[in-house]
Amino acid sequence: MLSVATVGALALPAGSAHADVCWFGACYSYVTGRQYTAATGASVSMYQAAPAGVSSSGHSLQELALQSSNDTTTADTVEVGWTVDPGVNGDYRPHLFVFHWVNGQGTCYNGCGFVQTSSTVRPGMALTPGTTARFTLMNYNGNWWAYYNNVAFGYFPGSLWGGAFNTAYSISSFGEVASSNDIGCTQMGDGVYGSSSGSSSISGFQLYGTSAAPYFTVTATDPSYYDYGSVTPTSFHLGGPGAC
């Protein structure tokens, strides 16, 4: 069983409506925008926050994830985003991260085959709270490249999946909180409910390698703790204070 410190961010199937999803040794809550279509890349702009109440064994994050299917037990997945995770980063600041899954098996943050190519942007680097940044994943020549503010900073080689993962069929961007026990007082985003003004946001959703228009369907696993608002096909607000 993977610990919170090593498990990646999991995308819950659309339509789920229950609280504190507990698996892989932790409990999770999500606000997710998702689209099912075949694409070779996607991009979003995300507000970078410094959520409070994160336990030493938990995290609060926002990310973009591309999956080979919606079955998380077998899906191949690539992820990029920001996380507040004291167990991984040693502080309570937002940090850039990448993660990937192979046939439903999680790997590790910021490594496990990731090839660094930029001297200025690195996974694990601290980010500035209160600002918005662009996050992109794109398959190029069989490799999954990660971009931060349009800087290609590295890639997951296609060989990690035996060359079989070149197209995503489930594209999602979401907020996630996790704890080894329960969600508690962990904030998502800046701690403001997504249905209220001043909340965190995901916007500017774009798809690549497809003729399909981008169109988010947004769900929340626990709207009493974390919800969403201001939904358009390419954007939504999200967040909340948790149990507090």
PAKOL-155681 format. One record per residue (C-alpha): residue number from 1; residue in one letter; x, y, z. Coordinates in Angstrom, 1 decimal. Layout:
BEGIN
k:NUM&r:A&px:X&py:Y&pz:Z
...
END
This chain:
BEGIN
k:1&r:M&px:0.0&py:0.0&pz:0.0
k:2&r:L&px:1.4&py:3.4&pz:-1.0
k:3&r:S&px:1.7&py:6.2&pz:1.6
k:4&r:V&px:0.5&py:9.7&pz:1.2
k:5&r:A&px:4.0&py:10.8&pz:0.7
k:6&r:T&px:4.4&py:8.6&pz:-2.4
k:7&r:V&px:1.0&py:8.3&pz:-3.9
k:8&r:G&px:0.1&py:10.6&pz:-6.7
k:9&r:A&px:-3.0&py:12.6&pz:-7.3
k:10&r:L&px:-5.9&py:10.4&pz:-8.2
k:11&r:A&px:-8.8&py:11.4&pz:-10.5
k:12&r:L&px:-12.1&py:10.1&pz:-9.3
k:13&r:P&px:-14.7&py:8.9&pz:-11.9
k:14&r:A&px:-17.1&py:11.6&pz:-12.9
k:15&r:G&px:-20.4&py:11.7&pz:-11.0
k:16&r:S&px:-19.0&py:10.6&pz:-7.7
k:17&r:A&px:-20.7&py:12.4&pz:-4.9
k:18&r:H&px:-19.4&py:11.0&pz:-1.6
k:19&r:A&px:-16.9&py:12.5&pz:0.9
k:20&r:D&px:-13.4&py:11.4&pz:2.0
k:21&r:V&px:-12.6&py:8.8&pz:-0.6
k:22&r:C&px:-10.1&py:6.5&pz:1.3
k:23&r:W&px:-7.7&py:4.4&pz:-0.6
k:24&r:F&px:-3.9&py:3.9&pz:-1.0
k:25&r:G&px:-3.5&py:4.5&pz:2.7
k:26&r:A&px:-5.1&py:8.0&pz:2.7
k:27&r:C&px:-8.4&py:9.9&pz:2.4
k:28&r:Y&px:-9.0&py:12.2&pz:-0.5
k:29&r:S&px:-11.5&py:14.9&pz:-1.6
k:30&r:Y&px:-11.8&py:16.4&pz:-5.1
k:31&r:V&px:-13.3&py:19.1&pz:-7.2
k:32&r:T&px:-12.7&py:18.0&pz:-10.8
k:33&r:G&px:-13.3&py:19.3&pz:-14.3
k:34&r:R&px:-13.1&py:16.5&pz:-16.8
k:35&r:Q&px:-13.6&py:15.7&pz:-20.5
k:36&r:Y&px:-13.6&py:12.4&pz:-22.2
k:37&r:T&px:-12.0&py:12.6&pz:-25.7
k:38&r:A&px:-8.9&py:11.5&pz:-27.5
k:39&r:A&px:-6.2&py:14.1&pz:-27.3
k:40&r:T&px:-2.4&py:14.2&pz:-27.3
k:41&r:G&px:-2.1&py:17.2&pz:-25.0
k:42&r:A&px:-3.9&py:19.7&pz:-22.8
k:43&r:S&px:-3.2&py:23.0&pz:-21.0
k:44&r:V&px:-4.8&py:25.0&pz:-18.2
k:45&r:S&px:-4.0&py:28.1&pz:-16.2
k:46&r:M&px:-4.2&py:27.6&pz:-12.4
k:47&r:Y&px:-4.2&py:29.9&pz:-9.5
k:48&r:Q&px:-1.3&py:29.0&pz:-7.1
k:49&r:A&px:-2.3&py:29.1&pz:-3.5
k:50&r:A&px:-0.9&py:28.4&pz:-0.1
k:51&r:P&px:-3.7&py:26.4&pz:1.6
k:52&r:A&px:-3.6&py:26.1&pz:5.4
k:53&r:G&px:-4.4&py:23.2&pz:7.7
k:54&r:V&px:-2.3&py:20.7&pz:5.7
k:55&r:S&px:-1.1&py:17.9&pz:8.0
k:56&r:S&px:2.5&py:16.6&pz:7.9
k:57&r:S&px:1.1&py:13.4&pz:6.3
k:58&r:G&px:-1.1&py:15.1&pz:3.8
k:59&r:H&px:-1.3&py:17.5&pz:0.9
k:60&r:S&px:-3.4&py:20.1&pz:-0.9
k:61&r:L&px:-2.9&py:20.6&pz:-4.7
k:62&r:Q&px:-4.2&py:21.5&pz:-8.1
k:63&r:E&px:-3.2&py:19.7&pz:-11.2
k:64&r:L&px:-3.7&py:18.7&pz:-14.8
k:65&r:A&px:-3.8&py:15.0&pz:-15.5
k:66&r:L&px:-4.0&py:13.0&pz:-18.7
k:67&r:Q&px:-5.1&py:9.3&pz:-18.6
k:68&r:S&px:-5.3&py:6.5&pz:-21.0
k:69&r:S&px:-8.7&py:5.6&pz:-19.6
k:70&r:N&px:-11.1&py:6.4&pz:-16.7
k:71&r:D&px:-10.3&py:3.1&pz:-15.0
k:72&r:T&px:-7.8&py:4.3&pz:-12.3
k:73&r:T&px:-6.9&py:0.6&pz:-11.5
k:74&r:T&px:-5.3&py:0.2&pz:-15.0
k:75&r:A&px:-4.8&py:3.7&pz:-16.4
k:76&r:D&px:-1.5&py:5.1&pz:-17.6
k:77&r:T&px:-1.3&py:8.7&pz:-16.4
k:78&r:V&px:0.8&py:11.8&pz:-16.5
k:79&r:E&px:0.4&py:14.8&pz:-14.1
k:80&r:V&px:1.7&py:18.3&pz:-13.6
k:81&r:G&px:0.6&py:20.9&pz:-11.1
k:82&r:W&px:1.4&py:22.5&pz:-7.8
k:83&r:T&px:1.2&py:21.0&pz:-4.3
k:84&r:V&px:1.6&py:22.0&pz:-0.7
k:85&r:D&px:3.0&py:18.8&pz:0.8
k:86&r:P&px:5.3&py:19.1&pz:3.8
k:87&r:G&px:6.1&py:15.4&pz:3.6
k:88&r:V&px:7.6&py:15.7&pz:0.1
k:89&r:N&px:8.9&py:19.3&pz:0.2
k:90&r:G&px:9.6&py:20.0&pz:3.8
k:91&r:D&px:7.5&py:23.2&pz:4.0
k:92&r:Y&px:4.1&py:24.7&pz:3.6
k:93&r:R&px:4.7&py:26.5&pz:0.3
k:94&r:P&px:3.3&py:25.6&pz:-3.1
k:95&r:H&px:5.8&py:23.6&pz:-5.2
k:96&r:L&px:5.8&py:22.5&pz:-8.8
k:97&r:F&px:5.4&py:18.7&pz:-9.3
k:98&r:V&px:5.2&py:16.0&pz:-11.8
k:99&r:F&px:4.0&py:12.4&pz:-11.3
k:100&r:H&px:3.1&py:9.4&pz:-13.4
k:101&r:W&px:1.3&py:6.1&pz:-13.2
k:102&r:V&px:2.0&py:2.9&pz:-15.2
k:103&r:N&px:-0.9&py:0.5&pz:-15.6
k:104&r:G&px:-2.6&py:1.9&pz:-12.5
k:105&r:Q&px:0.5&py:1.8&pz:-10.3
k:106&r:G&px:1.8&py:5.1&pz:-8.8
k:107&r:T&px:5.5&py:6.0&pz:-9.0
k:108&r:C&px:7.0&py:9.0&pz:-7.2
k:109&r:Y&px:7.0&py:12.7&pz:-7.3
k:110&r:N&px:9.5&py:14.6&pz:-9.5
k:111&r:G&px:11.5&py:11.6&pz:-10.6
k:112&r:C&px:11.1&py:7.8&pz:-11.4
k:113&r:G&px:12.2&py:8.3&pz:-15.0
k:114&r:F&px:11.4&py:12.0&pz:-15.5
k:115&r:V&px:14.1&py:13.6&pz:-17.7
k:116&r:Q&px:14.9&py:17.2&pz:-16.6
k:117&r:T&px:15.7&py:19.5&pz:-19.6
k:118&r:S&px:15.4&py:23.1&pz:-18.2
k:119&r:S&px:18.0&py:25.0&pz:-16.2
k:120&r:T&px:15.4&py:27.5&pz:-14.9
k:121&r:V&px:12.2&py:25.4&pz:-14.2
k:122&r:R&px:12.5&py:22.3&pz:-12.1
k:123&r:P&px:9.9&py:20.0&pz:-10.5
k:124&r:G&px:10.0&py:20.6&pz:-6.8
k:125&r:M&px:10.8&py:24.3&pz:-7.1
k:126&r:A&px:8.9&py:26.7&pz:-4.8
k:127&r:L&px:6.2&py:28.8&pz:-6.5
k:128&r:T&px:4.7&py:32.2&pz:-5.7
k:129&r:P&px:1.3&py:32.0&pz:-3.9
k:130&r:G&px:-1.3&py:34.4&pz:-5.2
k:131&r:T&px:-0.2&py:34.2&pz:-8.8
k:132&r:T&px:-1.6&py:32.3&pz:-11.8
k:133&r:A&px:0.6&py:30.1&pz:-14.0
k:134&r:R&px:0.1&py:27.9&pz:-17.2
k:135&r:F&px:0.5&py:24.1&pz:-16.9
k:136&r:T&px:0.7&py:21.9&pz:-20.0
k:137&r:L&px:1.2&py:18.3&pz:-20.9
k:138&r:M&px:1.9&py:17.2&pz:-24.5
k:139&r:N&px:3.0&py:14.1&pz:-26.3
k:140&r:Y&px:5.8&py:14.7&pz:-28.7
k:141&r:N&px:7.6&py:12.0&pz:-30.5
k:142&r:G&px:6.2&py:9.4&pz:-28.1
k:143&r:N&px:7.3&py:11.3&pz:-24.9
k:144&r:W&px:5.1&py:13.2&pz:-22.5
k:145&r:W&px:6.5&py:16.7&pz:-22.1
k:146&r:A&px:5.6&py:19.0&pz:-19.2
k:147&r:Y&px:5.5&py:22.8&pz:-19.5
k:148&r:Y&px:5.3&py:25.5&pz:-16.8
k:149&r:N&px:4.5&py:29.0&pz:-18.1
k:150&r:N&px:5.2&py:27.7&pz:-21.7
k:151&r:V&px:8.7&py:26.5&pz:-20.7
k:152&r:A&px:9.3&py:22.8&pz:-21.5
k:153&r:F&px:11.1&py:21.7&pz:-18.4
k:154&r:G&px:11.3&py:17.9&pz:-19.0
k:155&r:Y&px:9.5&py:14.8&pz:-20.1
k:156&r:F&px:8.5&py:11.3&pz:-19.2
k:157&r:P&px:10.0&py:8.9&pz:-21.9
k:158&r:G&px:7.4&py:6.8&pz:-23.7
k:159&r:S&px:9.5&py:3.8&pz:-22.9
k:160&r:L&px:8.1&py:4.0&pz:-19.3
k:161&r:W&px:4.9&py:2.6&pz:-20.8
k:162&r:G&px:6.5&py:0.4&pz:-23.4
k:163&r:G&px:5.6&py:3.0&pz:-26.1
k:164&r:A&px:1.9&py:2.2&pz:-25.6
k:165&r:F&px:0.7&py:5.5&pz:-24.1
k:166&r:N&px:0.6&py:8.2&pz:-26.7
k:167&r:T&px:-3.0&py:9.4&pz:-26.5
k:168&r:A&px:-5.1&py:10.4&pz:-23.5
k:169&r:Y&px:-8.8&py:9.6&pz:-23.4
k:170&r:S&px:-9.6&py:11.2&pz:-20.0
k:171&r:I&px:-8.4&py:14.8&pz:-19.5
k:172&r:S&px:-9.0&py:16.3&pz:-16.1
k:173&r:S&px:-7.9&py:19.3&pz:-14.0
k:174&r:F&px:-8.8&py:19.4&pz:-10.3
k:175&r:G&px:-8.2&py:20.4&pz:-6.7
k:176&r:E&px:-7.3&py:17.6&pz:-4.3
k:177&r:V&px:-6.8&py:17.4&pz:-0.6
k:178&r:A&px:-5.5&py:14.3&pz:1.3
k:179&r:S&px:-4.7&py:13.1&pz:4.8
k:180&r:S&px:-3.6&py:9.8&pz:6.3
k:181&r:N&px:-6.7&py:9.9&pz:8.6
k:182&r:D&px:-9.4&py:12.3&pz:7.3
k:183&r:I&px:-9.6&py:15.6&pz:5.5
k:184&r:G&px:-10.1&py:17.7&pz:8.7
k:185&r:C&px:-9.3&py:21.4&pz:8.4
k:186&r:T&px:-7.2&py:21.1&pz:5.2
k:187&r:Q&px:-8.0&py:23.9&pz:2.8
k:188&r:M&px:-8.4&py:23.4&pz:-1.0
k:189&r:G&px:-7.1&py:26.3&pz:-3.0
k:190&r:D&px:-7.0&py:29.5&pz:-0.9
k:191&r:G&px:-9.7&py:28.1&pz:1.5
k:192&r:V&px:-12.6&py:30.0&pz:-0.1
k:193&r:Y&px:-15.5&py:28.0&pz:-1.4
k:194&r:G&px:-15.5&py:27.8&pz:-5.2
k:195&r:S&px:-19.0&py:29.1&pz:-5.2
k:196&r:S&px:-17.8&py:32.3&pz:-3.5
k:197&r:S&px:-15.9&py:35.3&pz:-4.8
k:198&r:G&px:-12.2&py:35.3&pz:-4.2
k:199&r:S&px:-11.8&py:31.5&pz:-4.7
k:200&r:S&px:-9.1&py:29.6&pz:-6.5
k:201&r:S&px:-9.5&py:28.9&pz:-10.2
k:202&r:I&px:-8.7&py:26.7&pz:-13.2
k:203&r:S&px:-9.1&py:28.4&pz:-16.6
k:204&r:G&px:-8.1&py:28.6&pz:-20.2
k:205&r:F&px:-8.6&py:24.9&pz:-20.8
k:206&r:Q&px:-7.2&py:23.9&pz:-24.2
k:207&r:L&px:-6.8&py:20.5&pz:-26.0
k:208&r:Y&px:-4.2&py:19.5&pz:-28.5
k:209&r:G&px:-4.2&py:16.8&pz:-31.2
k:210&r:T&px:-8.0&py:16.7&pz:-31.5
k:211&r:S&px:-10.8&py:18.4&pz:-33.3
k:212&r:A&px:-13.0&py:18.3&pz:-30.2
k:213&r:A&px:-13.7&py:21.6&pz:-28.5
k:214&r:P&px:-12.6&py:21.8&pz:-24.8
k:215&r:Y&px:-15.6&py:21.3&pz:-22.5
k:216&r:F&px:-15.3&py:20.7&pz:-18.8
k:217&r:T&px:-17.9&py:18.7&pz:-16.8
k:218&r:V&px:-17.3&py:19.7&pz:-13.1
k:219&r:T&px:-18.0&py:17.5&pz:-10.1
k:220&r:A&px:-17.2&py:17.6&pz:-6.3
k:221&r:T&px:-16.9&py:14.6&pz:-4.1
k:222&r:D&px:-17.8&py:16.5&pz:-0.9
k:223&r:P&px:-19.5&py:19.8&pz:-1.7
k:224&r:S&px:-20.1&py:20.5&pz:2.0
k:225&r:Y&px:-16.3&py:20.9&pz:2.4
k:226&r:Y&px:-15.2&py:22.0&pz:-1.1
k:227&r:D&px:-17.3&py:23.1&pz:-4.0
k:228&r:Y&px:-17.2&py:24.9&pz:-7.4
k:229&r:G&px:-18.7&py:27.8&pz:-9.2
k:230&r:S&px:-18.5&py:30.1&pz:-12.2
k:231&r:V&px:-18.4&py:27.1&pz:-14.5
k:232&r:T&px:-17.8&py:27.6&pz:-18.2
k:233&r:P&px:-16.7&py:25.0&pz:-20.8
k:234&r:T&px:-13.1&py:26.0&pz:-20.2
k:235&r:S&px:-13.0&py:27.3&pz:-16.6
k:236&r:F&px:-14.3&py:27.0&pz:-13.1
k:237&r:H&px:-13.6&py:28.1&pz:-9.5
k:238&r:L&px:-12.9&py:25.7&pz:-6.7
k:239&r:G&px:-12.0&py:25.4&pz:-3.1
k:240&r:G&px:-13.1&py:25.4&pz:0.5
k:241&r:P&px:-12.1&py:25.3&pz:4.1
k:242&r:G&px:-12.6&py:21.6&pz:4.8
k:243&r:A&px:-14.3&py:20.6&pz:8.0
k:244&r:C&px:-13.4&py:24.0&pz:9.5
END
